[in-house]
Amino acid sequence: MSADMHSTPTPKWMFWTGWFLSVLSALTLIMSAAIKFAQPPDLESTFRHLGWHVSVAVGLGVVELLCAIVYLIPRSSVLGAILITGYLGGALASHIRVADPFVREGTGPLIMGTLVWLGLVFRHAHLRALLPFGKEPARLSLLLSIPLTFAAIVLTLFLAILLQPADFHLERSATMVAPPAAVFAQINDFHKWQKWSPWRELDPNAKETIEGAPSGTGAVFKWSGNDSIGEGSLTILESKHSEFIKIRFDFVRPRPDTATIEFRLKPQDDRTIVTWIMTGERDLLGKAICSVLSMEKMVGGSYEKGLANIKAIVEAPPPSR
């Protein structure tokens, strides 16, 4: 077997493709290590969720960096792949331990582990000899071309999604010929949202409840409807009369998510500039969804419609007596 393994040269396209996959896999680890070394503000909350103290981040970054280096050295590449596989398994187990959804948190480690080993298989004939592909170079090239194409597509998509920023910010503004108090009254009371909410018409039969305070801080609006509006709740966290309203947005269906919504009112002569803002963080699945469906188009249009509805209400002439 040894003679056969060494007598079959590795095609150039396979060799360089293997290095391409290997380098990209190593760069992903190096970027992850760099984040742990930099320790951005949201890193502590991520580690707390996993039950770890953020002080272990630097140590994990060192492990990731060493794994990448060992993997990139040709003579120790197989050892590096084994170490990376073990590390990815530990990362996956950490998320499973705290009941994180497998589809959301397990996809990344599984794809990366696959690409790490594909890179070695393409580069090393002795590893390919362990696989049931046969010894004919033509047959081997044909059989490997299918997973190669698939792996390249998956890797490109995965890296494009992974490199997207986690934070998102959506903002829309409108100017209304009305005092800030009139606009504030429409937003600060969930009972009045029924008249201007851009999503109400998507499911007129949705189940809606208002709990807590009648309006302002502590008021809670819950809904459950069809697939167009899903299920979730809005909770007013802060309310400063005629100036500012801060709301926590908790989505339950179609997928759990949390965001922060703000309404800012700025007087300008006899008008009010109303700014509707949503901010939050996207996980890997959220990044993937936003790669296909633009949040600017999905939600931005609804915000514009909602502001237009408020504008029509506050600018409407008073009813004649």
C-alpha positions as CSV (number, residue, x, y, z in Angstrom):
1,M,0.0,0.0,0.0
2,S,2.9,2.4,0.8
3,A,4.3,2.1,-2.7
4,D,0.9,2.8,-4.3
5,M,0.3,5.8,-2.0
6,H,3.6,7.5,-3.0
7,S,3.5,6.5,-6.7
8,T,0.3,8.5,-7.3
9,P,1.1,12.2,-7.4
10,T,-1.4,14.8,-6.2
11,P,-2.9,16.8,-9.1
12,K,-2.0,20.5,-8.8
13,W,-5.6,21.7,-8.7
14,M,-6.2,19.3,-5.8
15,F,-3.0,20.3,-4.0
16,W,-3.7,24.1,-4.2
17,T,-7.4,23.7,-3.4
18,G,-6.4,21.8,-0.3
19,W,-4.1,24.6,0.8
20,F,-6.9,27.1,0.0
21,L,-9.3,25.3,2.3
22,S,-6.6,24.8,5.0
23,V,-5.6,28.5,5.0
24,L,-9.1,29.7,5.2
25,S,-9.9,27.4,8.0
26,A,-6.8,28.5,9.9
27,L,-7.7,32.2,9.3
28,T,-11.1,31.6,10.8
29,L,-9.4,30.3,14.0
30,I,-7.0,33.2,14.0
31,M,-9.8,35.8,13.7
32,S,-11.6,34.1,16.5
33,A,-8.5,34.3,18.6
34,A,-8.1,38.0,17.8
35,I,-11.6,38.7,19.0
36,K,-10.8,36.9,22.3
37,F,-7.6,38.9,22.7
38,A,-9.4,42.2,21.9
39,Q,-12.3,41.4,24.3
40,P,-15.0,43.6,22.8
41,P,-17.9,44.7,25.1
42,D,-20.3,41.9,24.1
43,L,-17.7,39.1,24.7
44,E,-18.4,39.1,28.5
45,S,-22.2,38.5,28.0
46,T,-21.4,35.7,25.6
47,F,-19.1,33.9,28.0
48,R,-21.5,34.5,30.9
49,H,-24.3,32.8,28.9
50,L,-22.0,29.8,28.4
51,G,-21.3,29.7,32.2
52,W,-17.7,30.9,31.8
53,H,-15.8,33.9,33.2
54,V,-14.5,36.2,30.5
55,S,-11.0,35.9,32.0
56,V,-10.6,32.5,30.2
57,A,-11.0,34.2,26.8
58,V,-7.3,35.0,26.4
59,G,-6.4,31.3,27.2
60,L,-8.9,30.1,24.6
61,G,-7.5,32.5,22.1
62,V,-4.0,31.1,22.7
63,V,-5.3,27.6,22.1
64,E,-7.0,28.6,18.9
65,L,-3.8,30.4,17.7
66,L,-1.6,27.4,18.5
67,C,-4.0,25.0,16.8
68,A,-3.9,27.1,13.6
69,I,-0.1,27.2,13.6
70,V,0.3,23.5,14.1
71,Y,-2.3,22.8,11.4
72,L,-0.5,25.1,8.9
73,I,2.9,23.4,9.4
74,P,2.9,20.6,6.8
75,R,4.7,18.0,9.0
76,S,2.3,18.5,11.9
77,S,-0.9,19.3,9.9
78,V,-2.7,16.0,10.8
79,L,-2.0,16.6,14.5
80,G,-3.3,20.2,14.0
81,A,-6.5,18.8,12.4
82,I,-7.0,16.4,15.4
83,L,-6.5,19.3,17.9
84,I,-8.9,21.6,16.0
85,T,-11.5,18.8,15.8
86,G,-11.3,18.3,19.6
87,Y,-11.5,22.1,20.2
88,L,-14.6,22.4,17.9
89,G,-16.2,19.5,19.7
90,G,-15.7,21.2,23.1
91,A,-17.1,24.5,21.7
92,L,-20.2,22.6,20.4
93,A,-20.6,20.8,23.7
94,S,-20.5,24.1,25.6
95,H,-23.5,25.4,23.6
96,I,-25.4,22.1,24.0
97,R,-24.9,22.3,27.8
98,V,-26.8,25.5,28.1
99,A,-29.5,24.3,25.7
100,D,-28.6,26.6,22.8
101,P,-30.4,25.5,19.5
102,F,-28.2,22.9,17.7
103,V,-29.0,24.2,14.2
104,R,-27.9,27.7,15.2
105,E,-24.8,26.9,17.2
106,G,-23.8,23.5,15.7
107,T,-23.6,24.4,12.0
108,G,-20.4,26.4,12.2
109,P,-18.3,23.9,14.1
110,L,-19.5,21.0,11.9
111,I,-18.8,22.9,8.6
112,M,-15.4,24.1,9.8
113,G,-14.4,20.6,11.0
114,T,-15.3,19.2,7.6
115,L,-13.3,21.8,5.7
116,V,-10.3,21.3,8.0
117,W,-10.1,17.6,7.0
118,L,-11.1,18.2,3.4
119,G,-8.1,20.5,3.1
120,L,-5.8,17.7,4.3
121,V,-7.4,15.0,2.1
122,F,-6.9,17.2,-1.0
123,R,-3.2,17.8,-0.1
124,H,-2.0,14.4,1.1
125,A,-2.1,11.2,-1.0
126,H,-1.6,9.0,2.1
127,L,-4.9,10.3,3.5
128,R,-6.8,9.8,0.3
129,A,-5.5,6.2,0.2
130,L,-7.5,5.5,3.3
131,L,-10.7,6.4,1.6
132,P,-12.7,4.0,-0.7
133,F,-12.2,6.0,-3.9
134,G,-10.1,3.5,-5.8
135,K,-6.6,4.1,-7.2
136,E,-7.3,5.5,-10.7
137,P,-6.4,9.2,-10.8
138,A,-9.3,10.0,-13.3
139,R,-11.8,8.3,-11.1
140,L,-10.4,9.9,-8.0
141,S,-10.6,13.4,-9.6
142,L,-14.2,12.8,-10.7
143,L,-15.3,11.6,-7.3
144,L,-13.6,14.5,-5.5
145,S,-14.8,17.2,-7.8
146,I,-18.3,16.9,-6.4
147,P,-17.5,17.4,-2.8
148,L,-14.8,20.0,-3.8
149,T,-17.4,22.2,-5.6
150,F,-19.9,21.8,-2.7
151,A,-17.2,22.6,-0.1
152,A,-16.0,25.7,-2.0
153,I,-19.6,27.0,-2.2
154,V,-20.4,26.2,1.4
155,L,-17.1,27.7,2.6
156,T,-17.6,30.9,0.6
157,L,-21.1,31.4,2.0
158,F,-20.1,30.5,5.5
159,L,-17.2,33.0,5.5
160,A,-19.4,35.7,4.0
161,I,-22.0,35.2,6.7
162,L,-19.4,34.9,9.5
163,L,-17.7,38.1,8.6
164,Q,-20.8,40.2,8.7
165,P,-21.1,42.5,11.7
166,A,-23.0,41.1,14.7
167,D,-24.6,44.5,15.6
168,F,-27.5,45.8,13.5
169,H,-29.0,49.3,13.4
170,L,-32.2,50.2,11.6
171,E,-33.5,53.8,11.6
172,R,-36.3,55.8,10.0
173,S,-37.4,59.3,10.5
174,A,-40.4,61.5,9.6
175,T,-41.4,65.1,10.2
176,M,-44.9,65.7,11.5
177,V,-46.8,69.0,11.8
178,A,-47.8,68.4,15.4
179,P,-46.4,69.1,18.9
180,P,-44.2,66.4,20.5
181,A,-46.9,65.7,23.1
182,A,-49.4,64.6,20.4
183,V,-46.9,62.2,18.8
184,F,-45.8,60.9,22.3
185,A,-49.4,60.1,23.2
186,Q,-49.7,57.8,20.2
187,I,-46.6,55.8,21.0
188,N,-46.5,55.7,24.8
189,D,-49.9,54.0,25.0
190,F,-50.1,50.5,23.4
191,H,-53.9,50.8,23.2
192,K,-53.4,53.4,20.5
193,W,-51.0,51.2,18.4
194,Q,-53.9,49.5,16.9
195,K,-54.7,52.6,14.8
196,W,-51.2,53.0,13.3
197,S,-49.3,49.7,13.6
198,P,-48.0,48.7,10.2
199,W,-48.3,45.0,11.1
200,R,-51.9,44.9,12.3
201,E,-53.4,44.6,8.8
202,L,-51.2,41.5,8.2
203,D,-53.4,39.6,10.7
204,P,-56.5,41.3,11.8
205,N,-57.4,38.2,13.9
206,A,-54.2,38.1,15.9
207,K,-54.6,37.6,19.7
208,E,-53.4,40.7,21.5
209,T,-53.2,41.5,25.2
210,I,-51.9,44.5,27.1
211,E,-50.6,44.0,30.6
212,G,-48.8,45.9,33.4
213,A,-49.1,49.7,33.5
214,P,-51.9,51.2,31.3
215,S,-49.2,53.2,29.5
216,G,-45.6,54.3,29.8
217,T,-42.9,52.5,31.7
218,G,-44.0,48.9,32.6
219,A,-46.6,48.6,29.9
220,V,-46.5,45.2,28.1
221,F,-48.0,44.4,24.7
222,K,-48.2,40.7,23.7
223,W,-49.4,39.3,20.4
224,S,-49.7,35.9,18.7
225,G,-50.8,35.6,15.1
226,N,-50.2,34.0,11.8
227,D,-46.8,33.4,10.1
228,S,-46.6,37.0,8.9
229,I,-46.4,38.5,12.4
230,G,-45.4,35.5,14.5
231,E,-45.5,35.8,18.3
232,G,-43.7,38.1,20.8
233,S,-44.0,41.0,23.2
234,L,-43.1,44.7,23.6
235,T,-42.2,46.1,27.0
236,I,-41.7,49.9,27.7
237,L,-38.5,50.2,29.6
238,E,-38.2,54.0,29.7
239,S,-40.6,56.8,29.0
240,K,-39.7,60.5,29.1
241,H,-42.7,62.7,28.3
242,S,-42.6,64.2,24.8
243,E,-38.9,63.2,24.3
244,F,-38.0,59.6,24.4
245,I,-39.5,56.0,24.6
246,K,-37.4,52.9,25.0
247,I,-38.9,49.4,24.4
248,R,-37.6,45.9,24.7
249,F,-38.7,43.7,21.7
250,D,-38.9,40.0,22.5
251,F,-39.7,37.7,19.6
252,V,-40.9,34.1,20.3
253,R,-42.0,32.9,16.9
254,P,-40.8,32.1,14.2
255,R,-37.5,32.2,16.1
256,P,-36.5,33.6,19.5
257,D,-34.8,37.0,19.3
258,T,-34.4,40.2,21.3
259,A,-33.9,43.8,20.2
260,T,-34.2,47.3,21.5
261,I,-36.6,49.9,20.0
262,E,-36.4,53.6,20.6
263,F,-38.6,56.5,19.6
264,R,-36.9,59.9,19.8
265,L,-39.0,63.1,19.4
266,K,-37.3,66.4,18.6
267,P,-39.3,69.6,18.3
268,Q,-38.6,71.9,15.4
269,D,-40.7,75.1,15.3
270,D,-44.3,73.8,14.9
271,R,-43.2,70.4,13.9
272,T,-41.8,67.2,15.4
273,I,-39.0,65.1,14.0
274,V,-39.8,61.5,15.0
275,T,-37.0,58.9,14.7
276,W,-37.8,55.2,15.1
277,I,-34.7,53.0,15.8
278,M,-34.1,49.3,16.3
279,T,-30.8,47.9,17.5
280,G,-29.6,44.5,18.5
281,E,-27.2,41.6,17.8
282,R,-27.4,38.9,15.2
283,D,-26.3,35.3,15.8
284,L,-25.0,33.1,13.0
285,L,-28.5,32.1,11.9
286,G,-29.6,35.8,12.0
287,K,-26.7,36.8,9.8
288,A,-27.6,34.0,7.4
289,I,-31.2,35.2,7.2
290,C,-30.2,38.8,6.7
291,S,-27.9,37.7,3.9
292,V,-30.9,36.5,2.0
293,L,-33.6,38.9,3.3
294,S,-32.5,42.5,3.7
295,M,-33.6,43.9,7.1
296,E,-33.7,47.4,5.5
297,K,-36.3,46.1,3.1
298,M,-38.1,43.8,5.5
299,V,-38.5,46.1,8.4
300,G,-37.5,49.5,7.0
301,G,-40.6,49.7,4.8
302,S,-42.8,48.8,7.7
303,Y,-41.2,51.5,9.9
304,E,-41.9,54.1,7.1
305,K,-45.5,53.0,6.9
306,G,-46.0,53.1,10.6
307,L,-44.5,56.7,10.8
308,A,-46.8,57.7,7.9
309,N,-49.8,56.3,9.8
310,I,-48.9,58.3,13.0
311,K,-48.4,61.4,10.9
312,A,-51.9,61.1,9.4
313,I,-53.4,60.7,12.9
314,V,-51.6,63.7,14.5
315,E,-52.0,66.0,11.5
316,A,-55.7,65.2,11.0
317,P,-58.0,68.2,11.7
318,P,-60.1,68.0,14.9
319,P,-63.6,66.6,14.3
320,S,-66.2,69.3,13.7
321,R,-68.8,69.8,16.3
